[in-house]
Amino acid sequence: MTGSCLPDAPYPYPATPLDAIEARTAERLLGVALSSGGDHADLFFQYRSGGDIAFEEGRVRTVSRAVVLGLGVRVVRGDASGYAYTEELSDARMLDAARTAGQVASQGGGRSPLALRAAALPSFYPIAELAQERPGEDKVALLRRADAAARAFDSRIVRVEAGFAEGWSDVLVATSNGVLARDRQPMVRFGISVVAEERGKRQSGRSGTAKRRGLELFSEFGATPEDHGREAARLAVAMLHAEEAPAGPMEVVLAAGESGILLHEAVGHGLEADFNRKGTSNYSGQIGRQVASPRCTVVDDATVTNARGSINVDDEGIPGGRNVLIENGILVGYMHDRISSHHFGVKPSGNGRRESFRHPPLPRMTNTILLAGNEDPRDIVASVGRGVYAKRFSGGQVNISNGDFVFALTESYLIENGKLGAPLRGVNLIGNGPEVLRNVTMVGHDFQLSDGTWTCGKDGQSVPVGVGTPTVKIKQITVGGTRTP
Amino acid sequence: MSSEAGKRSAADPGPCQELAERMLSLAMRAGADGAEVLVRDGAELEVKLRMDEPELVKEAGSRGLGLRVLKDERVAVTYTSDFAPDAMRAFAAESVALSGLAEPDPLAALPDREEMARTIPDLDLWDESVLSLDVAEAMRWCRVGEAAARKFDMRVTNSDGASFGRGIGASAFASSAGFSGAYRGSHVSFIVEPVCDDADGKKRNGYHFTSSRSVDGLQAAESVGIEAARRTVAKLGARKLDTCQVPAVFTPEVGRSLLGRFAGVISGGAVWRKSTYLAEREGTQVASPLVTIVDDPLLPRAPGSRPYDGEGLAARPNVVVSEGVLRTFLCDVYAGRKLGRKSTGSAGRGLGGGPHVSTSNFILRPGRASAEEIARLDRGLLVTELMGFGFNPVTGDFSQGAGGFWIEKGERAFAVSEITIAVNFDDLWKGVDAIASDLDTRSSVQCPTFRVAKVTVAGT
């Protein structure tokens, strides 16, 4: 990559209440947390400032702003956690939280925490300027540009709704094994959704992006508000003439980029180590075994510059990393948090993440990707007699226990005799994770990380993630249409 | 903040209402033309146990304030959890200033004064007894429930554990349109999630849960565990189906997710945004004559009850669908104005955002037949699980992953998994040909078992 205009010095983030948290305060709280026993304790201080602008019917409808501050305290004993949090950073409330979290351990005579030392962290999300520091009018201008581009695209666009969101989180993690880590995590998000109408028939289309960036993101090729406006409009108009999708098992080509959602659902969740620690994942006890086609190498990579799922440090103080999960089809590792890495006796992988200070950490994905192969994507489509070309998705879900997963297509096409045909109406695909990965028969050389706004939910906690794949052919997946053969 | 303040008792409506009123007057003094304030104060306890070992004890209290201000027909929505007097004053002023970035919208005004609720009915949403339940007692529930599941059947080989949750909360709302009120509520729930090993290495998981406003209202831990195990073991040997078109029976658990999606397409917000296939269908047949759907916020002790809505209007029951005819869209004040009518008192309100249309207790009226009777099909599918996000409200296209049981000659023949069912929502609701009497009242979207004449099943 060339042409970067980012400054060399770290971006000077604004001051927050976390500046006032002293190491000795944290050490004292950790001591109290462990005073009735326990193997480990950690503190998670968080200040989050965010806002959004909702644009609808050609005008800014609502402007919102929120600031959140709090501390979560966790005490771990074996596989058990005690957890408490407070929104007031007064001594009294923080001590209360530490004692409450400590309830889980009742052995007495706890260990004392080690002295805290500031950890050196990588910097995976350099920004030119925090979006929040720019005037609101600049962001409104982005929304107007997207709105105008969508309306200009086609006269059948009857409604446009667009939104801009910005936020950044200042986090400070302190652990009883002496780690003190502070990270500032920015995010901007832009989205547009439109409705197209023709003779009483309506269809919707959307486009958007979210990254750990500043407003500079929106002047890059392919990421301008106009690009998103036109893309949403294109999709809505294209779908006006979509046909009923077929029902039944078919050959499926997954387009590069967003199709990574399949990977996220089909294998990603099953490789989160908490399920494997409990033996409730279909990948439990499978390390070293062939679990996918040899064409598949799957990586969870927190180090991708400015990506939505990247983290300099996880929410337990472990630096973010690049972890190979499946190498040439062989399962080589899981994604760990502290509890699971301790359980398996391996190094933590930097996947302990949480939604906020109100939540205990869990093993979670960051950016989960399938590495490129060497096929030409055109050859992949040309090789299909009759099948479905899956291009855009609204989301997916998996049952961890048996690997059955679904994902919803918002843009797809019939493939007939190696050529793309009619667009298909919204349809669901269903498959089984391990089975689908064994059925990967071609992998393209055109890897893409999706720039979409992916958010992963688990145990009621949402975290931002990234997904990505090259073009992939799968021998057979069940397509959930309405047209029976 | 002194440690006295640290011990403030949670879920007390009085102090919440004082805070709401104080912020309202600060916002008006800061120059707002109108304002409304929501304050919530709550506490949660969550206890999880797995394989007879404690897994999580989480306990915390939380208090926050959401403000909506209007100035020159411009709207800003803000959130804070900082209640220091200076911070509250600054927050009010910043919120009013923030509205300057929005653009004037004449319809974005508070409700008319005469629309506001005058009385606050007592809906019996609070039960003091939940407070007496401590960590040890919650853990005992988990231990008994999980043990019952594991003992019930040898084939229960693993467990995702058992969880007990308790929440208490006070909510206060004050509006410059002429309303100030507060109430409190309690909630307890308990779930057991067993896991079985199936042939060829697949695992089958299931669950059963109970929930109520009071501890007395819960099903006993042991019977929850047994029911969870029964449901999980029944899934063993599940297989795919051939692609076909058949009648489908939906249990209350999955019917609820369909009914919840229906709530989305009759929302006034979706109607004026043209983002529902029902936008022009008010007053017409949108479902089979067997279908009557009401939204009732005034049911005593129910999970979705509220004494007033998210804009301070009197809560009232609305018949949404009567014998298949769509009687009304649900509206908040803004959606109502957009559609040239009054609000139906259906505004919801969270701390982080402004008012929006939201259902309270959204209920598909039960019929007379038993669930067993309506599932006695010659050939069909009993759906007990739905998965995924395959629904487009603009077109009504519905396609989701499903699991359940194949029914043949009136009996459950075998368990089914890894199939999809697809049907347009319009055909789904018009195709309802039987509704059972077993209304499930555990959640705010309440559904009995019901049957749909035809869906497309995609399998092998």
Interface residues (C-beta under 8 A of the other chain):
Chain A: I53 E56 R59 V60 R61 T62 V63 S64 R65 A66 V67 V68 L69 G70 G78 D79 A80 S81 G82 Y83 A84 Y85 T86 E87 E88 S90 A92 R93 D96 A97 T100 Q103 V104 G136 E137 V140 V158 R159 E161 V195 E197 R202 Q203 S204 A245 A247 G248 P249 K278 G279 T280 S281 N282 R358 P360 S394 G395 G396 Q397 N399 I400 S401 N402 G403 D404 F405 V406 F407 A408 T410 R425 G426 V427 N428 L429 I430 G431 N432 T478 V479 G480 G481 T482 R483 T484 P485
Chain B: M1 S2 S3 A5 G6 R50 M51 E53 P54 E55 L56 V57 K58 E59 A60 G61 S62 R63 G64 V75 A76 V77 T78 Y79 T80 S81 D82 E94 S95 L98 S99 L101 A102 E103 P104 D105 A108 V135 N158 D160 V195 D198 G201 K202 K203 R204 N205 K240 T243 C244 Q245 R273 K274 S275 Y277 G352 G353 G354 M387 G388 F389 G390 F391 N392 V394 T395 D397 S399 Q400 G401 G403 S417 E418 I419 T420 I421 A422 V423 N424 T456 V457 A458 G459 T460
